């Protein structure tokens, strides 16, 4: 069986850790942008985090705002250039910790932008510390005994907050199998199409592995998503208007 050719957007090798889900998602996004023939009409807002690496191997226009300010930056970008497809590749730390206010504010205004958030349940770039999405009992660099409610509070599931909002699209997918990768690709395309149709705010959260900070092999990381993470953060389309 012939191997599928890499997207032409890629002008260098991936800079992500081996087995990292960010690289898988970037391949998915690049394929969608090329298949929709919208590369030159797309601007990606890059948060500071592991996802930031895409700029060094994907030939696409990008703007880097202060950490966590993607919701505000996306809003400004779309209002200045309404003719462009405006989207972000963000981490769960930037989108749901320091950036939670900007993320939810953009959703509450139903801004016509698209957010792709990689949920690997830790702060990946800075060493695997506790993130808003870190699950109860999960061990991290800053919670070596595991997250507990009394000290750290409950983990954050933004979908519980957004499911009642008047937004265009809200979905959660993963990259653990060919079938799930195809579902992610369909969700990415649908989210961009919602923006093109002027429907408003879309957020697709993707459960991705972080073998380095989970201290697991890439294969075990994928199993961990299927057997543990996806039980806490359920997959599926929540809003599709």
BELGIWO-V657612 format. One record per run of one state. SS is the DSSP state (h for helix, s for strand, l for the rest). FROM is the first residue (numbers start at 1). TO is the last residue. If there is no record, write none. Layout:
# BELGIWO-V657612
SS;FROM;TO
SS;FROM;TO
This chain:
# BELGIWO-V657612
l;1;9
s;10;10
l;11;20
h;21;35
l;36;38
h;39;41
s;42;46
l;47;49
h;50;56
l;57;57
s;58;58
l;59;60
s;61;64
l;65;69
h;70;80
l;81;84
s;85;91
h;92;98
l;99;99
h;100;108
l;109;113
s;114;119
l;120;121
s;122;123
l;124;128
s;129;130
l;131;135
s;136;136
l;137;146
s;147;147
l;148;148
h;149;152
l;153;157
h;158;162
l;163;168
s;169;174
l;175;177
h;178;196
l;197;201
s;202;207
l;208;210
h;211;214
l;215;217
h;218;232
l;233;235
s;236;240
l;241;241
